[in-house]
Structure formats: structure tokens, C-alpha cells
Amino acid sequence: MSRVAYVNGLYVVHADAGVHVEDRGYQFGDGVYEVCEVRAGRMVDERRHMERLVRSLRELRIRLPMPLHALGVVLRETVRRNRVRDGFVYLQVTRGVARRDHYFPVPEVPPSVVVTARRVDAAKNEALAIEGVAVITVPENRWDRVDIKTVGLLPNVLAKQAAREAGAREAWFVDADGHVTEGGSTNAWIVTQDGVLRTRPAEHGILRGITRTVMFEVAEQLQLRIEERAFTVAEALAAREAFLSSATTIAMPVVRIDGQPIGGGSPGPVVRKLRELFHSVAEIAR
Ligand code: PDD
């Protein structure tokens, strides 16, 4: 069965799916996206992902392409047509197609909408979580509006590729003060020697991850203390545990930073419990 993509009102064969060469997403990175986990055929935390999409669009002054309930139908239909049980659904909205010109198009053009869905091997992810992953650190070099989930991800792409070439999975950006901001596609956390869960506040310098938000509720259920305060690389190295979070990784143990082991170099019990409990706290629609 071939994969299917939704492109501007049509479900098309994935291999042939395309947008116009003058799409502003393609030319300027002028668009936003969301990645939502699919588990047992159902979307995880759809409501929060849609809320963040609306915010990202508002910040960039791009029109919502269709009512949210219609967008929900498209997401679910794309998941269904691709027979995704465990995987992800990707949604991208750009400012649309117009002759290349930096100014917003006048008159306004309809936003472009693309939705794809993809299966993942859930067992493989679980195996990775048992092993843990390595991260490297790189200097923060992104703009100051990374709270908007734009498709302009060049620094993230370069950082993650550097991580891969160093035998790591993720790159943590480190700001001018020596504090970790976040990963190339994940939020960053530590568990201090006092057992406190620590992650950077979401006002500046990071994307407010949906997984991050839900993780606060999971931590509360586990009666863990949480502190929203940035940490340095040295503090991470001295931590009991470290992990990263995103819709594609949930809570993923970090066992090495720049080649140095964290917490003895193997995943700890806190991240394991957070991971185990996550889906019983997340919103999963029937
Ligand atoms: N990335 N920070 C960045 C820079 C991200 O790109 C992401 C998500 C997150 C975590 O957000 P959430 O918990 O809502 O997934 C944090 C997605 C998965 C991606 O780009 O593939």
C-alpha cells in the first residue's frame, strides 16, 4: 500500500506530492509546523498541538487555513489512509504561493497546507530508551523567536548533523551565559543530586514543548519537585540523570554529554518512570 500525503485539499500519492516552486515555505522558510505522536492509531495531545499551531500562525500573521475541527479531520484522515498505528503526523502551513518577494503577498494568498503521516518502530524506540542517547553541545546561534515553531530550522539541522557525525543523537544549544537552551529538536532536562527535575523556563530561548508541558503533570503525579531554571553544562554533568523530551522521543535518557558520562553512563529511574507514566497523563482522544 503506497503512502498518501494531503496537499492543499487533495490526498495524493506521497511519492508524487509536491508544492509550487514559489511556495514561501520553500523560498523563505515562511511557515510553521507541528509534529504529533500517533499511538495505537490515535493522536496524542492534539488539542495542545493545535493551540500551539494557532499561536505560531498568529505570531507570523499567517491565516489559519481552515477551522481547527476541519484540520483535525485532515490529520486523522491522513493517519487513517497511511494505516499508521504507531508513528507521527506532520502538519505544515506556509504563507502560500506568490511571486518571490520578501513582503507579504498582496492581495493575500491562501496558506499552503501539507500533512504527512509516518509509521515508526515503537520497539526500536523502547530499545533506545533502555540504552540512552549521547548529546553534544554547540553554541546557540538561532534567532530569539524560537518559541515560534517555524520551518526555518537550518541551525537545528546543522547542529543535529554535527551530533550525528560525533556519534551522538542530539545537540544541546548553549547560550552566551553557558546555560543549555534546548536540543535541535527536543527540550533538555536534568534530575539534580537532590532529585529535583530541572528545565529551562519557556519564556525565552526555547520552544514550549507539548511533551515538556505534559511532563510537568507526570512529574506532579510522581510527586517530584520541579524547578524551571536554566542549567549549565557543568550542572548537567554533575546531575543524577539527564534526558530530553519531544513528541518523537517522549522522555529519552541522556547518558553522555560531549563524551562524558551522566549518572554512571546508564539511564536512571526517574526518566524511566516519567516515560512509563507519560501516556496515561497525555490527552489521547478516543
Ligand atoms: N520537534 N524544541 C525544539 C527545537 C523542537 O523542534 C521540538 C519538537 C521540541 C519538543 O516539542 P514537543 O514536545 O512539542 O514535540 C523542542 C519536533 C518533534 C520535530 O521537529 O520533529
Residues whose N, C-alpha, C, O or C-beta is under 5 A from the ligand:
A	BS01	PDD	V35 E182 G183 G184 S185 T186 N187 L207 R208 G209 I210 T211 R212 S245 S246 A247 T248
